[in-house]
Amino acid sequence: MARKHYKAEEIIQHLRTMELEEGKGLKLEEIAKKVGVTLRR
């Protein structure tokens, strides 16, 4: 499967969304699934 190439604006929006959701107490795995990205640790 081909990788999606995100624009800078999309990355910033994802990071903002993740930060807001994390403040609500959601786990990073849940947030990543909601945003549609994969966590790599």
Backbone bond lengths (Angstrom), bond angles and torsions (degrees), N, CA, C in turn:
res aa  C-N    CA-C-N  psi(-1)  N-CA   C-N-CA  omega(-1)  CA-C   N-CA-C  phi
1 M - - - 1.445 - - 1.527 108.96 -
2 A 1.298 116.24 135.25 1.463 121.17 -178.21 1.522 111.36 -73.50
3 R 1.309 115.78 145.97 1.462 121.05 177.58 1.513 110.13 -78.51
4 K 1.319 115.87 146.49 1.459 120.37 176.11 1.523 107.95 -87.60
5 H 1.309 116.22 135.53 1.455 121.88 177.03 1.521 108.13 -100.21
6 Y 1.322 115.98 112.92 1.455 121.67 -177.94 1.521 110.71 -87.66
7 K 1.330 115.92 144.23 1.458 121.43 173.10 1.522 107.92 -79.18
8 A 1.323 117.07 160.30 1.462 122.28 -178.61 1.527 111.24 -56.59
9 E 1.327 116.90 -40.18 1.467 120.93 -179.26 1.525 111.46 -64.30
10 E 1.338 116.51 -36.90 1.465 120.77 178.97 1.525 111.03 -68.13
11 I 1.317 116.75 -40.05 1.465 121.33 178.87 1.523 109.97 -63.66
12 I 1.320 116.65 -45.18 1.465 120.76 179.23 1.519 110.46 -60.84
13 Q 1.340 117.29 -43.01 1.464 120.86 179.66 1.531 110.76 -63.77
14 H 1.330 117.51 -41.55 1.464 120.84 177.56 1.529 110.72 -61.43
15 L 1.324 116.65 -44.18 1.461 120.38 -179.42 1.526 111.43 -64.48
16 R 1.320 117.36 -40.39 1.466 120.66 177.55 1.522 110.94 -63.61
17 T 1.327 115.65 -44.77 1.462 120.17 178.90 1.517 110.42 -61.00
18 M 1.329 116.71 -44.44 1.457 120.45 -179.58 1.524 111.02 -63.17
19 E 1.314 117.29 -39.87 1.457 121.17 179.24 1.530 111.27 -64.30
20 L 1.328 117.13 -43.13 1.464 121.03 179.16 1.529 111.33 -65.10
21 E 1.329 116.19 -44.14 1.460 120.56 -179.39 1.529 111.19 -66.78
22 E 1.322 116.46 -35.53 1.460 120.39 178.18 1.529 109.84 -65.23
23 G 1.326 116.30 -36.19 1.456 120.66 176.63 1.515 112.66 -64.61
24 K 1.331 116.65 -25.45 1.466 121.68 177.70 1.526 111.72 -80.51
25 G 1.342 116.44 -6.99 1.453 120.64 176.53 1.514 115.46 99.36
26 L 1.330 118.27 8.41 1.466 120.22 178.27 1.518 110.00 -77.33
27 K 1.325 115.87 152.58 1.458 121.27 177.01 1.525 109.24 -79.03
28 L 1.329 116.24 153.28 1.461 121.11 -177.47 1.522 112.19 -58.79
29 E 1.335 117.32 -36.92 1.456 120.37 179.61 1.525 110.81 -62.74
30 E 1.334 116.54 -41.55 1.463 121.33 179.16 1.531 110.89 -65.83
31 I 1.317 115.41 -41.67 1.467 120.25 -179.13 1.522 110.39 -65.62
32 A 1.326 116.93 -44.71 1.468 120.81 -179.19 1.523 110.54 -60.37
33 K 1.323 116.73 -41.17 1.457 120.39 178.82 1.527 110.33 -63.99
34 K 1.328 116.04 -41.19 1.464 121.14 179.88 1.529 111.12 -64.17
35 V 1.332 116.50 -41.11 1.461 121.86 -178.77 1.534 111.05 -76.85
36 G 1.324 116.13 -28.39 1.468 120.09 179.29 1.513 113.85 95.17
37 V 1.326 116.49 30.85 1.459 120.83 177.70 1.519 109.43 -123.05
38 T 1.333 116.40 168.10 1.440 122.64 179.39 1.525 109.88 -108.47
39 L 1.328 116.45 133.71 1.465 120.66 176.29 1.515 109.08 -85.18
40 R 1.299 116.40 136.18 1.463 121.89 174.01 1.508 107.41 -123.34
41 R 1.315 114.65 122.55 1.462 119.81 -179.99 1.480 110.84 -119.38
